[in-house]
């Protein structure tokens, strides 16, 4: 009798474990599908919806004058509208940021325009970082490709990660969107990533804001000079960015994160 009871108990345990394992696998599959749908909506669905069905949103920020008209016609909501546009420009990448920032320089001048731009960029970078972290590396592979994603993630594991991120966002013509998502699935902390990316963005923001500010002050020669300098830097960035990053990456490969926990936690603790 005792053997029968023990046998029934063991059978019950085995069946329970099998049921739990089946549920875990089922839940993991459901979660994977939910992540895939969420990723599709953020990266493809929302941009496609705006482009095909709400194209007036893109058109409203497609030139300095249109941005100025948008902000002037919504004075009570101009700040949240601008910050929201900055966030969208980073998250879904179909809104031209330069016209936005020039319009901010026209509307608020340099310092307030810079403040609102940094707030929007910080929130947008925060969201993309955590969207990637939430969805995981497999989802990023699906959208961006494993080779490209691994290339960025590997570079962000080095001691030079902060410098690499800074130059990615500083140099004109360098694809920046992938770095936002790669940082989220890398071992890099949020705070160093935000600090480096924002510092890298600020010079470009400042140039666009100064152009807008000078246009508002009718200092057209100053605006043209700044625009020409920005254009030259953009062209040079496109031409030489591979050489610059080849040099930085050579240094990065020679300086991997140390294995000891104290040093590793400096950049890789995501809490």
Residue pairs with C-beta under 8 A, 6 or more apart in sequence:
32 138
35 134
35 135
35 136
35 139
36 139
36 142
38 134
38 135
39 135
39 139
39 142
39 143
42 91
42 92
42 131
43 92
43 143
46 92
47 92
47 93
47 94
50 57
50 58
50 92
50 94
51 58
51 94
57 95
58 94
58 95
59 66
60 66
60 67
60 69
60 70
61 67
61 70
61 85
61 95
61 96
61 99
61 100
61 103
62 96
62 99
63 99
64 99
64 102
64 103
64 106
64 212
64 215
66 99
66 103
67 99
67 100
67 102
67 103
67 104
67 106
67 107
68 103
68 106
68 107
70 81
70 103
71 78
71 81
71 82
71 103
71 104
71 107
72 78
72 107
74 81
78 107
79 116
82 100
82 103
82 104
82 107
82 116
82 120
83 116
83 119
83 120
83 123
84 120
85 95
85 100
85 120
86 97
86 100
86 116
86 117
86 119
86 120
86 121
86 123
86 124
87 120
87 123
87 124
87 127
88 95
88 124
89 95
89 96
89 97
89 100
89 120
89 124
90 120
90 121
90 124
90 125
90 127
90 128
90 177
90 180
91 124
91 127
91 128
91 131
93 177
97 208
98 208
100 117
101 113
101 117
101 205
101 208
101 209
101 212
102 208
102 209
102 211
102 212
102 215
103 212
104 112
104 113
104 116
104 117
104 209
104 212
105 113
105 208
105 209
105 210
105 211
105 212
105 213
105 214
105 215
105 216
106 212
106 213
106 215
106 216
107 113
107 212
108 116
109 213
109 216
110 206
110 209
110 210
110 213
113 209
113 212
113 213
114 202
114 205
114 206
114 209
117 205
117 209
118 198
118 201
118 202
118 205
121 197
121 198
121 201
121 205
122 194
122 198
125 180
125 193
125 194
125 197
125 198
126 190
126 194
128 177
128 180
128 181
128 184
129 180
129 181
129 183
129 184
129 190
129 193
129 194
130 184
130 190
131 181
131 184
132 139
132 140
132 180
132 181
132 182
132 183
132 184
132 185
133 184
133 185
133 270
136 185
137 149
137 153
137 185
140 149
140 181
140 182
140 184
140 185
141 149
143 181
144 178
144 181
148 178
149 178
149 181
149 182
149 185
152 178
152 179
152 182
152 186
153 182
153 185
153 186
155 161
155 164
155 249
155 252
156 164
156 165
156 182
156 183
156 186
156 187
156 188
157 186
157 187
157 188
157 256
157 257
157 268
158 164
158 252
158 253
158 255
158 256
158 257
159 252
159 255
159 256
159 257
159 267
160 248
160 251
160 252
160 255
161 186
161 188
161 192
161 196
161 252
161 267
162 192
162 195
162 196
162 267
163 196
163 248
164 245
164 248
164 249
164 252
165 179
165 183
165 188
165 192
165 193
165 196
165 197
165 200
166 196
166 197
166 199
166 200
167 174
167 200
167 244
167 245
167 248
168 174
168 176
168 179
168 197
168 200
168 245
169 176
169 179
169 196
169 197
169 198
169 199
169 200
169 201
170 199
170 200
170 201
170 203
170 204
171 237
171 241
171 244
172 204
172 230
172 233
172 234
172 236
172 237
172 238
173 234
173 235
173 237
173 238
173 241
174 237
174 241
174 245
179 197
180 197
183 193
183 197
187 257
187 264
187 267
187 268
187 270
188 267
188 268
189 267
189 268
189 269
189 270
190 270
192 267
204 230
207 226
207 229
207 230
208 230
210 222
210 223
210 226
211 223
211 226
211 227
211 230
214 220
214 222
214 223
214 226
215 223
257 263
257 264
257 267
257 268
258 264
